[in-house]
Amino acid sequence: MATTTEDKATLRNLKEEGTPVDATQVELILAQIESLPTLSQTAVQLLELTSDERTGVRDLVRLIESDQSLAARVLAVARRADRGTDAQTIERAVQVLGFHAVRNLTLSVEVFETLARQGKEGARRFDREGFWKHSLAVACAARLLAEAVAETKNPKSCGPIQPEDAFCCGLLHDIGKIVLAGFFPKAYDRVIEQSEALLLSLADGEREVFGVDHTLVGRRLAQHWKLPDMVAETIWLHHHPPTALPTQIRYADHVRLVHLANKLARQMCIGCSGSHDLGHEEEHSGQTAGLTPKTLEQVRAALPEWVESRAQLIGLHALTSREVYEEALRRANAELARVNARLTEANQCLQQRSQCFEALRAFKAALDEPALHENVCRAAVTAAAAVLPDMPVGMIGLSQARSLTTLAACHPEPASPMKEPSPQPSHSDNPAAPTAQFLPLPAGLIASLSENSNAEWMRDAPIPRLMQDRLATLLGTPPAAWLVIRFHDVPVGLLALGSTVPPQAQEGLATLVDWVASWLGAAESRAQASRLNDELLDMNRRLVVSQTTVARMRSLAMVGEMAAGAAHELNNPLAVISGRAQLLARNEVDEHTRRSADVIAEHAHRASAIVTELMEYAKPAPPELSTWSIGALLAELRRDWLDKNILSDQQFQLILSDDLPLVTADAAQMRKLFDEVIRNAVEAMREHPNPRLIVNCRGDVTDEMLVVRVEDNGVGMTPEVLERAMDPFFSQRPAGRGRGLGLSRAARYAEVNRGTIRIASRPQEGTVVLVSIPAASPA
């Protein structure tokens, strides 16, 4: 397969930088196996001989005798075999060991030497010697297990397996690792680091970085070298549990045996497999192979001596069983240390997570409904106290909708001299009752905090000094650490601590801050919605008033147009009628005719007056504003009405304070206004045996208006009459007693002078009229 420039770049990145590859480039990695050197000529000829059914022992002997190094190793193995110690020739050795054993021994030695020469400058973290010790331990364990299986009578055990076949399969089961470590050293260093840090299987890390693991690479290498199928299948499937093996493979028993041997070698920590996952299920795998726990224990006991006897045969330095035990103990201790460190780290993480949950529990327990800013701030400092039980905690909530700043603080509980302090955080829902205060929201504070994009803890907060001092008073100490709390990048509050944040509490506080930010954001949204509802309600009220005012103004405009037309059309005829009546009265006519002429003239004048009053109501003259004393005007009106002898001095009371401000209005129009109001009150009390009229004056709450109150104890008004009291030409008095323009004209005078008239009345309970007049601005 030709390698493109892009493929070369991918391989270079993987080799030099350890950059993971895409799954589609897996075949590119596997293709690199083709560049490995082939086995020696001796191994190639050996494979050809063993694959030919016509090959005899003599052919194999001649081939081994041609390689002195190989011949010496075969003789050494034969002498150590239990079945004879007199093997002085290769032919005798082959007879002692067996045809398959010699073949597998030769293959093992050749593969070891070939891979030992490959990639000596490979991954720095890859322990080559430890790898081969592990491979040798698996090989020896597989051989011992094969012999144990052959001796057992259990019908559920594996089928008969040649011990030397099992040895060969075990020795070569992980050859894919040394290929990956040699071709891609930096990437494989990364795989080993990840496996150690996360206690993972090395195969999992290989698949993440390379997209392929050492089992597939080893299988491809076995196929490239034309190794026996039993070796290729064992390399490919030895990590699969016995119950998960495919049903169509030919050498399932070999795979099961090497799978169990691998677990035994890892459990005894002989050599280094590179994997750090914690699964050691050799008892279950032994039961699957038909072996008892006692048999497995015997294999464990014999394994170090077998590793010692076979170490030199595959090129490892001489090993004693004591060294094997010592190294296994050292690796076991190192593995336990790593596991303990990992567990310690996990325990710290769990403690931090526990603090997170405790903070959230305390926050939820302390949060009162409705979730206003002050409630959220109190709950936040209570929850923070659960994470930091020995530290003062303060909180500032910011609300633009309410134009309000909420300050809350929580103090740690004082330590009791009779009680040892607990290392665990407090689980009290309320370790110390949080206090809170309110301040106006300073202008520009939120904008200033928004410009400060620092998301870390600060020693100083960009807030007004008054706010800092007030919070320091609540905390009992100046804050030493500040954090701006943001919701959707908008500052909604600040968290203040009495000292710096302990590392073990950072995760818990970070989680709590996220929740507090959400709740403060929700409180602000609720406040904005409430404010909007109030504004909409006020707008609706104004709309109703405006609609009433617009309807009234339209009515006034129509009345004005009608009055103008009536004045134009009626004044001339009325003038003619009045003039002719006056002429008739002056002529020498009889008395009856003169009285009739006087009546005609009088009613013509009344009709003209009605038209004039109507025009004055519809289009009053613009007010001539001046500043004057309302008290003097009311006193003058009282004297005028007392002079009419309608009410006595006790019946007409005028109550004025000494500090009344001056008013700004048209004095003449205001006099007419109050005269009409008093006249209506007097008419209402006409039939009352003990009339009482009270006029008093006070300032409005805004100090912009002066309110005159006119109260009588007359007949009052029904709701229907009250609703139409200020309509023109409406009167509840008998016909002919009034034209119904008095209160209407008074209301118009108040309106054009920027004042108001309000009436409250009930039948037989009297009437109260409130007249508001603009107060004069202070000099």
C-alpha positions in Angstrom: 0.0 0.0 0.0 1.5 3.4 -1.0 1.8 6.0 1.7 0.6 9.5 0.8 2.1 12.7 2.1 -0.9 13.2 4.4 -0.4 9.7 5.8 3.3 10.4 6.4 2.3 13.6 8.3 -0.2 11.6 10.4 2.5 9.0 11.3 5.0 11.7 12.1 2.6 13.5 14.5 1.9 10.2 16.2 5.6 9.3 16.5 6.9 12.7 17.5 4.0 14.4 19.3 1.8 11.5 20.4 -1.2 13.1 18.7 -4.2 10.7 18.6 -5.3 9.5 15.2 -8.7 9.2 13.6 -10.4 5.8 13.5 -10.2 5.8 9.7 -6.4 5.8 9.9 -6.2 2.5 11.9 -5.2 0.6 8.8 -2.4 3.1 8.3 -0.9 2.0 11.6 -1.4 -1.7 11.0 0.3 -1.3 7.6 3.6 -0.3 9.4 3.9 -3.9 10.6 4.9 -4.8 7.0 8.1 -2.8 7.6 9.3 -5.0 10.5 12.1 -7.4 9.7 11.2 -11.0 9.0 12.3 -13.9 11.2 15.6 -15.6 10.7 16.2 -18.1 8.0 16.2 -20.8 10.6 12.8 -19.9 11.9 11.4 -19.6 8.3 12.8 -23.1 7.4 11.4 -24.4 10.7 7.9 -23.2 9.9 8.1 -24.7 6.4 9.2 -28.1 7.8 6.5 -28.2 10.5 3.8 -27.3 8.0 4.8 -30.3 5.8 3.3 -33.6 6.8 6.3 -35.5 5.2 8.8 -33.8 7.6 10.6 -36.3 9.9 12.6 -35.9 13.1 15.8 -36.2 11.2 14.9 -33.1 9.0 14.3 -31.1 12.2 17.5 -32.3 13.8 19.6 -31.2 10.8 18.0 -27.8 10.8 18.7 -27.2 14.6 22.3 -28.5 14.3 23.0 -25.8 11.7 22.4 -23.1 14.3 24.8 -23.6 17.2 23.1 -21.0 19.5 19.7 -22.7 19.0 21.1 -26.1 19.4 22.6 -25.2 22.8 19.3 -23.8 24.0 17.4 -27.0 22.9 19.9 -29.2 24.7 19.6 -27.1 27.9 15.8 -27.4 27.9 16.0 -31.1 27.3 18.4 -31.6 30.3 16.0 -29.7 32.6 13.0 -31.6 31.5 11.6 -34.1 33.9 11.5 -36.8 31.3 15.2 -37.3 31.0 18.6 -35.7 31.7 20.8 -37.7 29.4 20.1 -35.7 26.2 23.6 -35.2 24.8 22.6 -34.9 21.1 20.0 -32.8 19.3 18.3 -36.0 18.1 17.9 -37.2 21.7 16.7 -33.8 22.8 14.0 -33.8 20.1 13.0 -37.3 21.3 12.8 -36.1 24.9 11.0 -32.8 24.3 8.9 -33.8 21.4 8.5 -32.4 17.9 6.1 -29.6 18.8 8.0 -28.5 21.9 11.2 -28.0 19.9 9.3 -26.1 17.2 7.7 -23.8 19.7 10.9 -23.3 21.7 12.7 -22.3 18.5 9.9 -19.9 17.5 9.9 -18.3 20.9 13.6 -17.7 20.9 13.6 -16.3 17.4 10.7 -13.9 18.0 12.2 -12.7 21.3 15.6 -11.9 19.6 13.9 -10.3 16.6 11.7 -8.0 18.7 14.5 -7.3 21.2 16.5 -5.8 18.4 13.5 -3.7 17.2 12.9 -0.3 18.7 15.5 -0.2 21.5 15.1 3.6 21.6 11.3 3.3 22.0 8.9 4.6 24.6 10.7 5.9 27.7 8.1 4.7 30.1 7.8 1.2 28.5 9.7 -1.3 30.7 11.1 -3.8 28.2 12.7 -6.1 30.7 9.6 -6.0 32.8 7.5 -6.7 29.7 9.5 -9.8 28.8 9.5 -11.0 32.4 5.7 -10.7 32.4 5.6 -12.6 29.1 7.8 -15.3 30.4 5.7 -15.6 33.6 2.6 -16.0 31.5 4.3 -18.6 29.3 5.4 -20.6 32.3 2.0 -20.3 34.0 0.3 -21.4 30.8 2.7 -24.4 30.6 2.0 -25.4 34.2 -1.8 -24.9 33.7 -1.6 -27.1 30.5 0.0 -29.9 32.6 -2.6 -29.5 35.3 -5.4 -29.7 32.8 -3.9 -32.9 31.3 -3.9 -34.5 34.8 -7.4 -33.5 35.8 -10.4 -35.8 35.1 -12.9 -32.9 35.2 -15.2 -33.3 32.1 -15.6 -29.5 32.1 -11.9 -28.8 31.8 -10.1 -27.6 28.6 -9.1 -30.1 26.0 -5.6 -31.6 26.0 -3.0 -28.9 25.2 0.7 -29.6 24.6 2.5 -27.8 27.4 5.1 -26.3 25.0 2.3 -25.0 22.8 0.8 -23.3 25.8 4.3 -21.9 26.6 4.7 -20.5 23.1 1.3 -18.9 23.1 1.8 -17.3 26.6 5.3 -16.0 25.7 4.0 -14.2 22.5 0.6 -13.1 23.8 1.5 -9.4 24.2 4.0 -8.9 21.3 1.7 -6.1 19.9 2.7 -3.9 22.8 6.4 -3.9 21.9 5.5 -3.1 18.3 3.4 0.0 19.2 6.1 1.1 21.8 8.8 0.8 19.2 7.0 2.5 16.3 5.2 5.3 18.3 7.3 5.9 21.5 5.8 9.3 22.5 2.2 8.2 21.9 2.8 5.0 23.8 4.3 7.0 26.7 1.0 8.9 26.8 -0.9 5.6 26.8 1.1 4.3 29.8 0.7 7.6 31.7 -3.1 7.5 31.2 -3.2 3.9 32.3 -1.3 4.6 35.5 -3.2 7.8 36.3 -6.7 6.4 35.7 -6.0 2.7 36.7 -7.1 1.6 33.2 -6.3 -1.4 31.1 -3.5 -0.6 28.6 -5.7 -1.8 25.8 -8.3 0.9 26.6 -5.6 3.6 26.4 -4.3 2.2 23.1 -7.7 2.2 21.5 -8.2 5.9 22.6 -4.9 7.1 21.1 -4.3 4.7 18.2 -7.8 3.5 17.4 -6.4 0.0 17.7 -5.0 -2.1 20.6 -2.0 -4.4 21.0 -4.1 -7.5 20.4 -5.0 -6.5 16.8 -1.4 -5.3 16.1 0.0 -8.6 17.6 -2.4 -10.7 15.4 -1.3 -8.8 12.3 2.3 -9.4 13.2 1.7 -13.1 13.7 0.1 -13.3 10.3 3.0 -11.3 8.8 5.5 -13.8 10.2 3.2 -16.8 9.4 3.2 -17.9 13.0 0.9 -20.9 13.9 -2.8 -20.1 14.0 -3.0 -21.0 17.7 -0.5 -18.3 18.5 -2.4 -15.7 16.3 -5.7 -16.5 17.9 -4.3 -16.4 21.4 -2.7 -13.0 20.8 -6.0 -11.7 19.4 -8.4 -12.9 22.0 -6.5 -13.5 25.3 -8.2 -10.4 26.9 -11.7 -11.8 26.3 -13.3 -13.5 29.3 -13.9 -17.2 28.6 -17.7 -16.8 28.5 -17.4 -14.0 25.8 -15.2 -15.9 23.2 -16.5 -16.4 19.7 -17.9 -19.8 19.1 -16.2 -20.4 15.7 -12.5 -20.1 16.8 -10.4 -23.2 16.5 -8.1 -22.8 19.6 -10.5 -21.6 22.3 -8.8 -23.8 24.9 -5.5 -22.2 24.2 -7.1 -18.7 24.6 -8.8 -19.7 27.9 -5.5 -21.0 29.3 -3.4 -18.0 28.4 -6.2 -15.7 29.7 -6.0 -17.4 33.1 -2.2 -17.5 33.0 -2.1 -13.7 32.3 -4.3 -13.1 35.3 -2.1 -15.3 37.5 1.1 -13.5 36.4 -0.5 -10.1 37.0 -1.8 -11.2 40.4 1.7 -12.3 41.4 3.2 -9.0 40.0 6.0 -10.9 38.0 7.3 -8.5 35.4 5.3 -5.5 34.1 2.2 -5.9 31.9 1.6 -2.1 31.7 -2.0 -2.4 32.6 -3.3 -1.0 35.9 -7.0 -2.1 35.9 -8.0 -3.9 39.1 -9.8 -6.9 37.7 -8.3 -10.2 38.9 -10.9 -13.0 38.4 -8.6 -16.0 38.2 -10.9 -18.2 40.3 -13.8 -17.8 37.9 -11.5 -18.3 34.9 -10.0 -21.4 36.6 -13.5 -22.8 37.1 -14.2 -22.2 33.4 -11.0 -24.2 32.6 -12.0 -27.0 35.0 -9.3 -26.2 37.6 -9.9 -26.0 41.3 -8.5 -23.2 43.6 -6.1 -25.8 45.1 -4.6 -26.4 41.6 -4.3 -22.7 41.0 -2.4 -22.3 44.3 0.0 -25.1 43.3 0.7 -23.3 40.0 1.4 -20.1 41.9 3.8 -21.8 44.1 5.7 -23.5 41.2 5.7 -20.4 38.9 8.8 -18.5 40.3 11.1 -21.6 39.8 9.9 -22.1 36.3 10.5 -18.4 35.5 14.0 -18.9 36.9 14.7 -22.0 34.7 13.5 -20.4 31.5 14.8 -16.9 31.8 18.2 -17.5 30.1 16.7 -19.5 27.3 15.0 -16.5 25.8 17.8 -14.0 26.5 17.0 -12.6 29.9 19.7 -12.4 32.5 19.8 -15.1 35.1 16.9 -14.9 37.6 16.6 -16.8 40.9 13.2 -17.6 42.4 14.1 -15.3 45.3 14.7 -12.4 42.9 11.4 -13.2 41.3 9.6 -13.1 44.6 11.4 -9.9 45.7 10.6 -8.2 42.4 7.0 -9.4 42.6 6.7 -8.0 46.2 8.3 -4.7 45.1 5.9 -4.3 42.2 2.9 -5.4 44.3 3.9 -2.7 46.9 4.3 -0.1 44.1 0.9 -1.1 42.7 -0.7 -0.9 46.1 0.9 2.5 46.6 -0.6 3.7 43.3 -4.0 2.3 44.2 -3.8 3.9 47.7 -2.9 7.3 46.2 -5.7 6.9 43.7 -8.1 6.0 46.5 -6.9 8.9 48.6 -7.5 11.3 45.7 -10.9 9.7 45.1 -11.7 10.1 48.9 -10.8 13.8 48.7 -12.9 14.2 45.7 -15.8 12.5 47.4 -15.4 14.7 50.4 -15.5 17.8 48.2 -18.6 16.4 46.5 -20.1 15.8 49.9 -19.4 19.4 50.8 -21.1 20.4 47.5 -24.2 18.4 48.4 -24.2 19.7 52.0 -24.0 23.2 50.7 -26.9 22.7 48.3 -28.9 21.0 51.1 -28.3 23.8 53.5 -29.1 26.4 50.8 -32.4 24.7 50.0 -33.3 24.3 53.7 -32.6 28.0 54.4 -34.3 29.4 51.4 -37.6 30.9 52.3 -40.5 31.7 50.0 -40.9 33.9 48.2 -37.3 33.8 46.9 -36.6 37.5 47.2 -33.0 38.9 47.1 -32.8 39.1 50.9 -34.0 35.5 51.3 -31.5 34.2 48.7 -28.6 36.1 50.4 -29.5 34.8 53.8 -29.7 31.2 52.5 -26.4 31.7 50.6 -24.4 32.7 53.6 -26.0 29.9 55.6 -25.0 27.3 52.9 -21.5 28.8 52.6 -21.1 28.3 56.4 -21.8 24.6 55.9 -18.7 24.5 53.5 -16.6 26.9 55.6 -17.8 26.4 59.2 -15.0 28.4 60.8 -15.0 31.4 58.5 -17.2 34.5 58.4 -19.2 34.6 55.2 -20.9 37.7 53.6 -23.1 38.2 50.7 -24.2 41.2 48.7 -27.2 40.9 46.4 -27.7 43.5 43.6 -31.2 44.4 42.2 -31.7 46.9 39.5 -35.4 46.2 39.4 -35.8 47.2 43.1 -32.9 49.7 43.1 -31.8 47.9 46.2 -28.6 46.3 47.7 -29.0 43.5 50.2 -26.2 42.7 52.6 -26.2 39.5 54.6 -23.6 37.9 56.8 -23.1 34.7 58.9 -20.6 34.2 61.7 -19.1 30.9 62.7 -20.3 29.3 65.9 -17.8 29.9 68.8 -15.9 26.8 69.8 -17.0 25.3 73.1 -14.1 24.8 75.6 -15.7 21.5 76.7 -16.0 20.1 73.2 -13.3 19.1 70.7 -13.7 20.8 67.3 -15.1 18.4 64.7 -13.1 17.9 61.4 -16.3 17.4 59.6 -18.4 20.4 58.3 -21.4 21.4 60.3 -24.7 19.9 59.2 -26.8 22.4 61.0 -29.4 24.1 58.9 -28.6 27.4 60.7 -25.1 27.4 62.2 -25.5 31.0 63.0 -28.5 33.2 62.3 -27.6 35.4 59.3 -28.2 39.1 59.6 -29.2 41.3 56.7 -29.3 45.0 55.9 -30.5 47.1 52.9 -28.8 49.9 51.1 -29.8 51.9 47.9 -28.2 50.5 44.8 -25.3 52.9 43.9 -25.6 54.3 40.4 -23.2 52.7 38.0 -22.2 49.8 40.3 -23.5 47.0 38.1 -21.9 48.6 35.0 -18.6 48.9 36.9 -18.7 45.3 37.9 -19.6 44.3 34.4 -16.5 46.0 33.0 -14.4 44.0 35.5 -14.4 40.6 33.8 -12.3 38.9 36.5 -14.0 35.6 37.4 -11.5 34.7 40.1 -11.3 35.5 43.8 -10.1 39.1 44.5 -8.5 40.7 47.5 -10.4 44.0 46.9 -13.9 44.6 45.5 -14.7 47.5 43.2 -17.6 48.6 45.3 -18.2 51.8 47.4 -16.4 52.1 50.7 -19.6 52.6 52.6 -20.8 49.2 51.4 -17.5 47.5 52.3 -17.5 49.0 55.7 -21.2 48.0 56.4 -20.4 44.4 55.4 -17.2 44.4 57.5 -19.4 45.4 60.4 -21.7 42.5 59.8 -18.9 40.1 59.4 -16.9 41.3 62.4 -13.8 41.6 60.2 -12.8 43.2 56.8 -13.4 40.7 54.0 -10.2 39.1 52.7 -11.6 37.5 49.5 -14.3 38.7 47.1 -16.0 36.9 44.2 -18.3 38.6 41.7 -21.4 36.4 41.1 -22.7 36.6 37.6 -25.9 35.3 36.0 -25.7 35.2 32.2 -22.6 37.5 32.4 -24.5 40.1 34.4 -23.3 40.8 38.0 -26.1 39.9 40.4 -24.1 39.8 43.7 -20.8 39.4 45.5 -19.6 36.7 47.9 -17.1 37.8 50.6 -15.1 35.7 53.0 -13.2 36.5 56.1 -10.0 34.8 54.8 -8.7 33.1 51.7 -10.6 30.1 50.3 -9.2 26.7 51.4 -8.4 24.4 48.4 -10.6 21.6 49.7 -13.6 24.0 49.7 -13.2 25.5 46.3 -15.3 22.9 44.4 -18.1 23.1 47.0 -18.1 26.9 46.8 -18.0 26.9 43.0 -21.1 24.7 42.9 -22.9 26.8 45.5 -22.0 30.0 43.7 -23.6 28.7 40.5 -26.8 27.9 42.3 -26.9 31.2 44.1 -26.3 33.0 40.8 -29.3 31.2 39.3 -31.6 32.0 42.3 -30.5 35.7 42.4 -31.2 35.8 38.6 -34.6 34.3 39.3 -35.3 36.8 42.1 -34.3 39.7 39.8 -36.5 38.3 37.0 -39.4 38.0 39.5 -38.8 41.6 40.7 -38.7 42.9 37.2 -42.0 41.0 36.4 -43.6 42.5 39.5 -42.4 46.0 38.6 -43.7 45.5 35.1 -47.1 44.4 36.5 -47.2 47.5 38.7 -46.3 49.7 35.7 -48.9 48.0 33.5 -51.5 48.4 36.3 -50.7 52.1 36.6 -50.8 52.6 32.9 -54.2 50.9 32.8 -55.4 53.1 35.5 -54.1 56.2 33.7 -55.7 54.9 30.5 -59.1 54.6 32.2 -58.7 58.1 33.6 -57.6 59.4 30.2 -60.5 57.8 28.5 -62.9 59.5 31.0 -61.0 62.8 30.5 -61.0 62.5 26.7 -64.8 61.7 26.7 -65.4 64.7 29.0 -63.3 67.0 26.9 -65.1 65.9 23.8 -68.4 66.6 25.6 -67.1 70.0 26.7 -66.1 70.7 23.1 -69.5 69.8 21.9 -71.2 71.9 24.6 -68.9 74.8 23.7 -69.8 74.6 20.0 -73.5 74.3 21.0 -73.2 77.2 23.4 -71.4 79.4 20.8 -74.1 78.6 18.2 -76.8 79.2 20.8 -75.3 82.5 21.8 -75.1 83.6 18.2 -78.6 82.5 17.3 -80.3 83.5 20.6 -78.7 86.7 21.8 -80.1 88.8 19.0 -83.7 87.6 19.3 -83.4 87.9 23.1 -82.1 91.4 22.8 -85.1 92.3 20.5 -87.6 90.7 22.9 -86.0 92.4 25.9 -86.0 95.8 24.1 -89.6 95.6 22.9 -90.8 94.5 26.4 -89.0 97.5 27.9 -90.6 99.9 25.4 -94.1 98.4 26.1 -93.5 98.9 29.8 -92.6 102.6 29.4 -95.6 103.4 27.2 -98.8 104.4 28.8 -100.5 101.1 28.9 -102.7 99.5 31.4 -101.2 97.8 34.5 -101.8 94.3 33.3 -99.9 94.9 30.1 -97.0 96.6 32.0 -96.6 93.6 34.3 -96.6 91.2 31.3 -93.9 93.3 29.6 -91.8 93.2 32.8 -92.1 89.4 33.0 -91.1 89.1 29.3 -88.0 91.3 29.9 -87.0 89.4 33.0 -87.2 86.0 31.3 -85.3 87.3 28.3 -82.5 88.4 30.6 -82.5 84.9 32.3 -82.3 83.2 29.0 -79.3 85.4 28.1 -77.7 84.6 31.4 -78.0 80.9 30.8 -76.3 81.2 27.5 -73.5 83.3 29.1 -73.0 80.7 31.9 -72.9 77.9 29.4 -70.3 79.7 27.4 -68.3 80.4 30.6 -68.4 76.7 31.4 -67.5 75.4 28.0 -64.8 78.0 27.2 -63.7 79.7 30.5 -61.4 82.6 30.3 -57.7 81.8 30.7 -56.7 82.1 34.4 -54.7 85.1 35.5 -52.3 83.4 37.8 -51.1 85.2 40.9 -49.8 84.2 44.4 -52.1 84.9 47.3 -53.3 83.6 50.6 -56.0 80.9 50.6 -56.7 81.7 54.3 -57.6 85.3 53.5 -59.9 84.3 50.6 -61.8 81.7 52.8 -62.2 84.1 55.6 -63.6 86.8 53.3 -66.1 84.2 51.9 -67.1 83.2 55.4 -67.9 86.8 56.3 -70.0 87.2 53.2 -72.1 84.2 53.9 -72.5 85.1 57.6 -73.7 88.5 56.4 -76.5 86.8 54.5 -77.8 85.5 57.9 -78.3 82.0 56.5 -75.7 80.3 58.9 -74.6 81.5 62.4 -71.0 81.9 63.5 -71.2 78.5 65.3 -72.7 76.8 62.3 -70.0 77.9 59.8 -66.6 77.0 61.1 -63.3 77.9 59.4 -60.2 76.0 60.7 -56.9 77.1 59.3 -53.3 76.3 60.4 -50.8 79.1 60.9 -48.2 77.9 58.4 -50.3 77.5 55.3 -48.3 78.2 52.1 -49.5 80.7 49.5 -51.2 79.4 46.4 -50.8 80.1 42.7 -54.1 80.5 40.9 -56.7 82.9 39.5 -58.1 84.5 42.7 -61.4 85.5 41.0 -62.1 82.1 39.6 -61.1 80.4 42.9 -63.6 82.7 44.7 -66.4 81.7 42.3 -65.4 78.0 42.8 -65.6 78.1 46.6 -68.7 80.3 46.5 -70.5 77.6 44.4 -69.3 74.8 46.7 -70.5 76.7 49.8 -73.8 77.5 48.1 -74.4 73.8 47.3 -73.6 72.9 50.9 -76.1 75.5 52.2 -78.8 74.2 49.9 -78.2 70.7 51.1 -78.6 71.8 54.8 -81.7 73.9 54.2 -84.1 71.5 55.9 -81.6 70.4 58.7 -82.6 71.5 62.2 -78.9 72.0 63.2 -76.8 72.7 60.1 -73.0 72.5 60.4 -70.5 73.6 57.8 -66.8 73.1 58.4 -64.0 74.4 56.1 -60.4 73.5 56.9 -57.2 73.6 54.9 -54.0 71.4 55.0 -51.0 70.7 52.8 -50.8 67.6 50.5 -48.3 64.8 51.2 -46.3 66.0 48.2 -46.3 69.6 49.5 -47.1 70.7 45.9 -50.8 71.1 46.5 -53.0 72.8 49.1 -56.2 70.8 50.0 -59.3 72.7 51.1 -62.0 70.5 52.8 -65.6 71.6 52.8 -67.8 69.4 54.9 -71.6 69.7 55.6 -74.2 67.6 57.4 -76.9 68.0 54.7 -79.0 65.5 52.9 -76.1 64.0 51.1 -76.2 62.3 47.7 -77.1 58.9 46.4 -74.4 57.1 44.3 -76.4 57.9 41.1 -76.5 61.6 42.0 -72.8 61.6 43.1 -71.7 60.1 39.8 -73.4 63.0 37.8 -72.9 65.8 40.4 -70.5 67.8 38.1 -72.3 67.2 34.9 -73.7 70.4 33.3 -77.5 71.0 33.7 -77.8 68.2 36.2 -79.5 69.0 39.5 -81.3 66.9 42.2 -83.3 69.9 43.5 -86.9 70.6 42.4 -87.4 72.2 39.0 -86.8 75.9 38.9 -84.5 75.9 42.0 -81.3 75.9 40.0 -79.9 75.4 36.5 -77.3 72.7 37.4 -74.2 74.6 36.3 -72.8 75.5 39.7 -70.6 72.5 40.4 -69.8 72.0 36.7 -68.5 75.5 36.5 -66.5 75.1 39.8 -64.9 71.9 38.4 -63.9 73.8 35.2 -62.3 76.6 37.3 -60.3 74.0 39.2 -59.2 72.3 36.0 -58.0 75.4 34.3 -56.0 76.4 37.4 -54.3 72.9 37.5 -56.4 71.8 40.5 -59.0 69.2 41.2 -62.3 68.7 42.9 -63.3 65.4 44.5 -66.7 64.7 46.2 -67.6 62.0 48.8 -71.2 61.7 50.0 -73.8 59.3 51.4 -77.5 59.9 51.7 -78.4 61.6 55.0 -74.8 61.6 56.1 -73.6 64.8 54.5 -71.1 65.6 51.8 -67.3 66.3 51.8 -65.8 68.3 48.9 -62.0 68.3 48.6 -60.5 71.1 46.4 -56.8 70.9 45.5 -55.0 74.1 44.6 -51.3 74.3 43.4 -49.1 75.7 46.2 -46.7 78.5 45.4 -43.1 77.5 44.9 -40.9 78.5 47.8 -38.8 81.6 47.1 
